[in-house]
Amino acid sequence: MTARLLRALPAAACALLAVPALAAEAVGQTEKQATNTTAIIMFVGFVALTLGITYWAAQRTRSAAMFYTAGGNITGFQNGLAIAGDYMSAASFLGISALVYTSGYDGLIYSIGFLVGWPIIMALMAERLRNLGRFTFADVVSYRLAQTPLRTLAATGTIVVVAFYLIAQMVGAGQLIKLLFGIDYIYAEIIVGVLMILYVTFGGMLATTWVQIIKACLLLGGATLMALLVLAAFGFDLTALSAKAVEVHPKHAAIMVPGPMVANPVSAISLGLALMFGTAGLPHILMRFFTVADQKEARKSVFWATTFIGYFYILTFIIGFGAITLVLTNHDYLDAAGALRGGGNMAAVWLADAVGGHLLLGFISAVAFATILAVVSGLTLSGASAISHDLYASVFRHGRANEREEMRVSKAATLVLGIVAIVLGIAFEKINVAFMVGLAFAIAASSNFPVLILSMYWRGLTTRGAVIGGWLGLIVATVLTVLSKSIWVMVLHNTAAIFPYDSPAIFSMPLAFLGCWLFSVLDTSPRATEEQSRFEAQYIRSMTGIGAEAAARH
């Protein structure tokens, strides 16, 4: 694969440079041709706009604070839109609608699961996270505990979660560009990777935030229009839409009841735990709370994000059922085997053409690409921050690295993560993107969330307990994920899965909490006593809003 990737680089670079010329190509009817000139033109327009934003942001990104947190100058409303933009990813727009298209009710489980994690962040975490942290959530977990082991754990957990999350975004982007431009999937992946590296390296959090805001507005508007057009086709009668979907779907009435994803109680509970608590452990979401000025704006961020995200997930279910009724029944959107042209994640894209013609298809395709690119940039920034701020500056350099060194390492890490994302996107080409994000949530719920919530709320947590519990959750969740059918069989091509369930959270998350509690209780060292005594000071700072300055000096 590496040799293939290296051979593809020159051709992909030429393809990226030749994008404006591709806009003039005629509309084709196969995957080897550009499907829609309008879509290509809108795609090129969005890329030009975002590169302009990146140039603007690069002129203002002169410090580590600007690079990591946009200087803390983002308002609550703006940050709420940006968080919603981060959360409304390819998994949401393409993946969930594709799950509804293929499985019906199971797609709704993902929609609800992705949403219900937000009250946890709003009620328990947003204000304290903002008051105690500076650049990454590792600032919080190492506030009163030992720096080196906690930052190593937090950074490792961040990188693993980012890797799994990146897979979903890169697969969705590759399939979309392949469909639009008629180029090989590997070249499409490289184009996305190159653009992602440019955004993060030069624009930092400021560029990423504004790309997210623009993309969130476009996505909400486009999804609303699609849902309204679908409902209009059925007289705004949801019952008629559902009845038609049941009639034409190969599974018929089975799409209205829980399917194989949740039929097994263990799998259902495990998936629910991952989607609920994984949200509170996603590093690129947590990082956004450091971009606002104070705890009041942090609260506003969560309120607006919850509002936008909840509304959007209602739309995805309508879009999914619309795809069943209007795409599944039209052979123009299917290949000879009856599968979706362009890949299994393209149901929403073809629905746009079915209800709005080439113009809406062009708009939705550009918005889908904007969605993916913005989320990929946010993920890459959080991974690069973990490497530069948590590992390099705090662990390897013991706080003695200056801002210029730290930013240089962060940009180098961005380049490496971009290459890794391209390779992973190629390897996981056939995976449903919503399902892959579910695995990322399971790892976040098992490694990041237990340590983070206990560090803020439990006086008894010690470094020993946090490190052992966190590593237990991370290792077990990752290993079980690899041994599950989604990777062991579908990617590594073994005959049968070793781990029988799709999500490991029901096993790995309780194990992480147990490890944190047990080894903290058994820790009677002088350091443990001192760490527990610091809890009161941390609690006061987390509630009064004076912790950011202390964290900056920590």
ChimeraX attribute file (.defattr): number of C-alpha atoms within 10 A of each C-alpha:
attribute: neighborCount
match mode: 1-to-1
recipient: residues
	/A:1	9
	/A:2	8
	/A:3	7
	/A:4	9
	/A:5	18
	/A:6	10
	/A:7	11
	/A:8	15
	/A:9	15
	/A:10	12
	/A:11	13
	/A:12	21
	/A:13	14
	/A:14	12
	/A:15	19
	/A:16	18
	/A:17	12
	/A:18	11
	/A:19	15
	/A:20	15
	/A:21	11
	/A:22	19
	/A:23	21
	/A:24	13
	/A:25	15
	/A:26	12
	/A:27	16
	/A:28	15
	/A:29	13
	/A:30	14
	/A:31	16
	/A:32	14
	/A:33	17
	/A:34	24
	/A:35	23
	/A:36	23
	/A:37	21
	/A:38	21
	/A:39	24
	/A:40	26
	/A:41	20
	/A:42	19
	/A:43	26
	/A:44	16
	/A:45	14
	/A:46	19
	/A:47	17
	/A:48	12
	/A:49	14
	/A:50	23
	/A:51	19
	/A:52	14
	/A:53	18
	/A:54	24
	/A:55	16
	/A:56	15
	/A:57	23
	/A:58	20
	/A:59	10
	/A:60	16
	/A:61	20
	/A:62	14
	/A:63	15
	/A:64	21
	/A:65	18
	/A:66	20
	/A:67	27
	/A:68	27
	/A:69	24
	/A:70	25
	/A:71	19
	/A:72	18
	/A:73	16
	/A:74	23
	/A:75	18
	/A:76	25
	/A:77	20
	/A:78	21
	/A:79	28
	/A:80	29
	/A:81	28
	/A:82	31
	/A:83	30
	/A:84	28
	/A:85	31
	/A:86	28
	/A:87	23
	/A:88	25
	/A:89	29
	/A:90	28
	/A:91	28
	/A:92	24
	/A:93	31
	/A:94	30
	/A:95	31
	/A:96	31
	/A:97	33
	/A:98	31
	/A:99	27
	/A:100	26
	/A:101	29
	/A:102	22
	/A:103	24
	/A:104	29
	/A:105	21
	/A:106	22
	/A:107	28
	/A:108	21
	/A:109	20
	/A:110	23
	/A:111	23
	/A:112	16
	/A:113	21
	/A:114	25
	/A:115	20
	/A:116	17
	/A:117	20
	/A:118	22
	/A:119	15
	/A:120	14
	/A:121	19
	/A:122	18
	/A:123	11
	/A:124	15
	/A:125	22
	/A:126	24
	/A:127	23
	/A:128	25
	/A:129	28
	/A:130	31
	/A:131	27
	/A:132	28
	/A:133	26
	/A:134	27
	/A:135	27
	/A:136	28
	/A:137	32
	/A:138	26
	/A:139	24
	/A:140	29
	/A:141	27
	/A:142	23
	/A:143	23
	/A:144	22
	/A:145	25
	/A:146	17
	/A:147	20
	/A:148	15
	/A:149	17
	/A:150	25
	/A:151	27
	/A:152	21
	/A:153	23
	/A:154	28
	/A:155	27
	/A:156	21
	/A:157	28
	/A:158	29
	/A:159	21
	/A:160	18
	/A:161	30
	/A:162	27
	/A:163	19
	/A:164	21
	/A:165	26
	/A:166	30
	/A:167	27
	/A:168	30
	/A:169	30
	/A:170	30
	/A:171	31
	/A:172	35
	/A:173	28
	/A:174	29
	/A:175	25
	/A:176	26
	/A:177	25
	/A:178	24
	/A:179	25
	/A:180	30
	/A:181	25
	/A:182	21
	/A:183	19
	/A:184	17
	/A:185	20
	/A:186	22
	/A:187	25
	/A:188	28
	/A:189	29
	/A:190	28
	/A:191	22
	/A:192	23
	/A:193	26
	/A:194	17
	/A:195	18
	/A:196	27
	/A:197	24
	/A:198	19
	/A:199	31
	/A:200	30
	/A:201	25
	/A:202	20
	/A:203	25
	/A:204	30
	/A:205	29
	/A:206	29
	/A:207	30
	/A:208	29
	/A:209	28
	/A:210	22
	/A:211	27
	/A:212	31
	/A:213	23
	/A:214	20
	/A:215	30
	/A:216	29
	/A:217	16
	/A:218	20
	/A:219	24
	/A:220	20
	/A:221	14
	/A:222	18
	/A:223	22
	/A:224	19
	/A:225	17
	/A:226	26
	/A:227	23
	/A:228	16
	/A:229	19
	/A:230	27
	/A:231	18
	/A:232	12
	/A:233	14
	/A:234	15
	/A:235	11
	/A:236	14
	/A:237	12
	/A:238	14
	/A:239	10
	/A:240	14
	/A:241	21
	/A:242	19
	/A:243	14
	/A:244	18
	/A:245	27
	/A:246	20
	/A:247	14
	/A:248	15
	/A:249	20
	/A:250	14
	/A:251	14
	/A:252	14
	/A:253	15
	/A:254	14
	/A:255	22
	/A:256	16
	/A:257	13
	/A:258	18
	/A:259	15
	/A:260	11
	/A:261	19
	/A:262	19
	/A:263	12
	/A:264	13
	/A:265	10
	/A:266	17
	/A:267	20
	/A:268	19
	/A:269	15
	/A:270	22
	/A:271	26
	/A:272	25
	/A:273	22
	/A:274	27
	/A:275	29
	/A:276	21
	/A:277	27
	/A:278	29
	/A:279	26
	/A:280	27
	/A:281	28
	/A:282	26
	/A:283	29
	/A:284	26
	/A:285	19
	/A:286	22
	/A:287	25
	/A:288	30
	/A:289	35
	/A:290	30
	/A:291	27
	/A:292	25
	/A:293	17
	/A:294	20
	/A:295	22
	/A:296	15
	/A:297	23
	/A:298	28
	/A:299	23
	/A:300	20
	/A:301	27
	/A:302	26
	/A:303	17
	/A:304	20
	/A:305	25
	/A:306	22
	/A:307	14
	/A:308	20
	/A:309	25
	/A:310	18
	/A:311	14
	/A:312	23
	/A:313	23
	/A:314	15
	/A:315	21
	/A:316	27
	/A:317	24
	/A:318	23
	/A:319	31
	/A:320	30
	/A:321	29
	/A:322	32
	/A:323	29
	/A:324	30
	/A:325	23
	/A:326	22
	/A:327	25
	/A:328	24
	/A:329	15
	/A:330	13
	/A:331	13
	/A:332	13
	/A:333	21
	/A:334	17
	/A:335	13
	/A:336	8
	/A:337	7
	/A:338	12
	/A:339	13
	/A:340	20
	/A:341	20
	/A:342	23
	/A:343	21
	/A:344	20
	/A:345	28
	/A:346	23
	/A:347	31
	/A:348	28
	/A:349	25
	/A:350	26
	/A:351	28
	/A:352	30
	/A:353	22
	/A:354	22
	/A:355	22
	/A:356	18
	/A:357	12
	/A:358	19
	/A:359	16
	/A:360	22
	/A:361	23
	/A:362	25
	/A:363	24
	/A:364	28
	/A:365	28
	/A:366	28
	/A:367	28
	/A:368	25
	/A:369	25
	/A:370	27
	/A:371	31
	/A:372	31
	/A:373	29
	/A:374	30
	/A:375	31
	/A:376	34
	/A:377	31
	/A:378	32
	/A:379	29
	/A:380	30
	/A:381	31
	/A:382	31
	/A:383	27
	/A:384	30
	/A:385	31
	/A:386	28
	/A:387	26
	/A:388	26
	/A:389	27
	/A:390	30
	/A:391	21
	/A:392	21
	/A:393	21
	/A:394	20
	/A:395	19
	/A:396	14
	/A:397	14
	/A:398	13
	/A:399	15
	/A:400	12
	/A:401	16
	/A:402	11
	/A:403	15
	/A:404	12
	/A:405	14
	/A:406	22
	/A:407	24
	/A:408	13
	/A:409	19
	/A:410	29
	/A:411	21
	/A:412	17
	/A:413	22
	/A:414	27
	/A:415	21
	/A:416	14
	/A:417	24
	/A:418	25
	/A:419	18
	/A:420	15
	/A:421	29
	/A:422	25
	/A:423	20
	/A:424	19
	/A:425	29
	/A:426	21
	/A:427	16
	/A:428	20
	/A:429	21
	/A:430	16
	/A:431	22
	/A:432	22
	/A:433	30
	/A:434	27
	/A:435	21
	/A:436	22
	/A:437	25
	/A:438	25
	/A:439	27
	/A:440	30
	/A:441	28
	/A:442	33
	/A:443	34
	/A:444	31
	/A:445	32
	/A:446	37
	/A:447	36
	/A:448	32
	/A:449	24
	/A:450	27
	/A:451	30
	/A:452	22
	/A:453	17
	/A:454	18
	/A:455	24
	/A:456	22
	/A:457	15
	/A:458	13
	/A:459	16
	/A:460	19
	/A:461	27
	/A:462	29
	/A:463	26
	/A:464	25
	/A:465	25
	/A:466	32
	/A:467	25
	/A:468	22
	/A:469	28
	/A:470	30
	/A:471	23
	/A:472	22
	/A:473	33
	/A:474	28
	/A:475	17
	/A:476	21
	/A:477	29
	/A:478	23
	/A:479	13
	/A:480	24
	/A:481	23
	/A:482	19
	/A:483	22
	/A:484	20
	/A:485	23
	/A:486	22
	/A:487	19
	/A:488	19
	/A:489	16
	/A:490	16
	/A:491	15
	/A:492	14
	/A:493	12
	/A:494	13
	/A:495	10
	/A:496	13
	/A:497	19
	/A:498	14
	/A:499	16
	/A:500	13
	/A:501	22
	/A:502	24
	/A:503	32
	/A:504	29
	/A:505	33
	/A:506	22
	/A:507	16
	/A:508	28
	/A:509	32
	/A:510	16
	/A:511	22
	/A:512	31
	/A:513	23
	/A:514	19
	/A:515	23
	/A:516	28
	/A:517	22
	/A:518	17
	/A:519	19
	/A:520	22
	/A:521	15
	/A:522	12
	/A:523	18
	/A:524	11
	/A:525	10
	/A:526	8
	/A:527	15
	/A:528	20
	/A:529	14
	/A:530	13
	/A:531	18
	/A:532	18
	/A:533	14
	/A:534	14
	/A:535	21
	/A:536	11
	/A:537	11
	/A:538	23
	/A:539	18
	/A:540	13
	/A:541	19
	/A:542	23
	/A:543	14
	/A:544	12
	/A:545	17
	/A:546	16
	/A:547	25
	/A:548	23
	/A:549	14
	/A:550	15
	/A:551	18
	/A:552	12
	/A:553	9
	/A:554	13
